[in-house]
């Protein structure tokens, strides 16, 4: 029996919350002013929300319930135009900061002196004497 009571109390709470949200979000309500509907919903725990859904909620006109109005983005990060403008603005700022850092770095550090060129070692042949190899070229292998 306690479980049934908890379930019904939760259902009643959900009904009250849904009725309040519906009443406060609606453009207009029927039968009574909005303030009275809110009071009825809050003061009559089960009957108030049911009465609002039956008599206070506005009826959709023909086709109004099926056609949705185009919605504007809820937050800036949902708006593609805003994101595009932020991307270009941020890129410009990043380029300016990078150019400024490069100029400061060039001003702080002197030009590096060029290193002298080192001769590159030639290719090593098969018969070439290697460093530390004093025996000379190896004789060809004999097939015994």
C-alpha positions as CSV (number, residue, x, y, z in Angstrom):
1,X,0.0,0.0,0.0
2,X,2.9,2.3,0.8
3,X,4.3,1.7,-2.7
4,X,1.0,2.7,-4.3
5,X,0.9,5.9,-2.2
6,X,4.5,6.8,-3.3
7,X,3.7,6.2,-6.9
8,X,0.5,8.3,-6.8
9,X,2.3,11.1,-5.0
10,X,5.1,11.1,-7.7
11,X,2.4,11.1,-10.5
12,X,0.7,14.0,-8.8
13,X,3.9,15.9,-8.5
14,X,4.7,15.3,-12.2
15,X,1.2,16.5,-13.2
16,X,1.6,19.7,-11.1
17,X,5.0,20.5,-12.6
18,X,3.8,19.8,-16.2
19,X,0.7,21.9,-15.7
20,X,2.7,24.8,-14.3
21,X,5.2,24.7,-17.1
22,X,2.4,24.5,-19.7
23,X,0.5,27.3,-18.1
24,X,3.5,29.7,-17.8
25,X,4.8,28.9,-21.3
26,X,1.6,29.3,-23.2
27,X,0.9,32.4,-25.1
28,X,-2.6,32.6,-23.8
29,X,-4.9,30.5,-21.6
30,X,-8.6,29.8,-21.7
31,X,-11.4,30.4,-19.2
32,X,-9.5,32.3,-16.5
33,X,-6.5,34.6,-16.3
34,X,-3.1,33.0,-16.0
35,X,-2.5,34.0,-12.4
36,X,-5.8,32.2,-11.3
37,X,-4.8,29.1,-13.2
38,X,-1.4,29.0,-11.4
39,X,-3.3,29.3,-8.1
40,X,-5.7,26.6,-9.0
41,X,-2.9,24.3,-10.0
42,X,-1.0,24.9,-6.8
43,X,-3.9,24.9,-4.3
44,X,-5.9,21.9,-5.7
45,X,-3.3,19.2,-5.9
46,X,-4.9,16.7,-8.3
47,X,-7.9,18.5,-9.6
48,X,-6.1,21.7,-10.4
49,X,-3.7,20.3,-13.1
50,X,-6.5,18.1,-14.5
51,X,-8.8,21.1,-14.8
52,X,-6.1,23.2,-16.5
53,X,-5.4,20.4,-19.0
54,X,-9.1,20.0,-19.7
55,X,-10.4,23.6,-19.7
56,X,-7.5,26.1,-19.4
57,X,-5.1,24.9,-22.0
58,X,-5.5,26.7,-25.3
59,X,-6.7,24.6,-28.2
60,X,-4.5,24.4,-31.3
61,X,-6.0,26.1,-34.3
62,X,-6.2,24.1,-37.5
63,X,-2.7,23.2,-38.5
64,X,-1.0,25.0,-35.6
65,X,-0.2,21.8,-33.8
66,X,1.4,20.3,-36.8
67,X,3.5,23.2,-38.1
68,X,6.5,24.2,-36.0
69,X,7.9,27.7,-36.1
70,X,11.5,28.0,-37.1
71,X,13.5,28.4,-33.9
72,X,16.4,30.6,-33.4
73,X,19.5,29.0,-31.8
74,X,19.1,28.6,-28.0
75,X,22.7,29.4,-27.3
76,X,25.6,31.0,-29.2
77,X,27.4,27.8,-29.8
78,X,24.4,26.5,-31.8
79,X,24.4,29.4,-34.2
80,X,26.6,28.7,-37.2
81,X,26.9,32.4,-38.1
82,X,28.2,33.2,-34.7
83,X,30.7,30.3,-34.8
84,X,31.9,31.4,-38.2
85,X,32.5,35.0,-37.0
86,X,34.3,33.7,-33.9
87,X,36.5,31.5,-36.0
88,X,37.6,34.3,-38.4
89,X,38.0,36.8,-35.5
90,X,40.0,34.3,-33.4
91,X,42.2,33.4,-36.4
92,X,42.9,37.1,-37.1
93,X,43.8,37.6,-33.4
94,X,46.0,34.5,-33.4
95,X,47.9,35.7,-36.5
96,X,48.4,39.1,-35.0
97,X,49.7,37.7,-31.7
98,X,52.0,35.3,-33.5
99,X,53.5,38.1,-35.6
100,X,54.0,40.2,-32.5
101,X,55.8,37.3,-30.7
102,X,58.0,36.6,-33.7
103,X,59.0,40.3,-33.9
104,X,59.8,40.3,-30.2
105,X,61.9,37.2,-30.5
106,X,63.9,38.6,-33.4
107,X,64.5,41.8,-31.5
108,X,65.8,39.8,-28.4
109,X,68.1,37.3,-30.2
110,X,71.0,38.3,-32.3
111,X,71.4,36.8,-35.8
112,X,73.0,33.4,-35.6
113,X,76.4,33.1,-37.2
114,X,76.5,30.7,-40.1
115,X,78.4,27.5,-39.4
116,X,81.5,26.7,-41.5
117,X,80.8,24.1,-44.2
118,X,82.2,20.6,-43.4
119,X,83.3,18.4,-46.3
120,X,81.0,15.4,-46.6
121,X,82.7,12.0,-46.5
122,X,82.7,10.2,-49.9
123,X,81.0,6.9,-50.5
124,X,82.7,3.9,-49.0
125,X,83.7,1.3,-51.5
126,X,84.2,-2.4,-50.9
127,X,87.9,-2.3,-51.2
128,X,88.4,1.0,-49.3
129,X,90.5,1.0,-46.2
130,X,88.4,1.8,-43.2
131,X,89.5,3.7,-40.1
132,X,91.3,1.3,-37.8
133,X,91.4,-1.4,-40.5
134,X,95.2,-1.7,-41.4
135,X,95.1,-5.0,-43.2
136,X,93.9,-3.5,-46.5
137,X,91.5,-5.0,-48.9
138,X,90.2,-8.5,-48.4
139,X,91.1,-11.2,-50.9
140,X,88.2,-12.8,-52.7
141,X,86.8,-15.9,-51.1
142,X,88.0,-19.2,-52.6
143,X,85.6,-22.0,-53.1
144,X,87.2,-25.1,-51.6
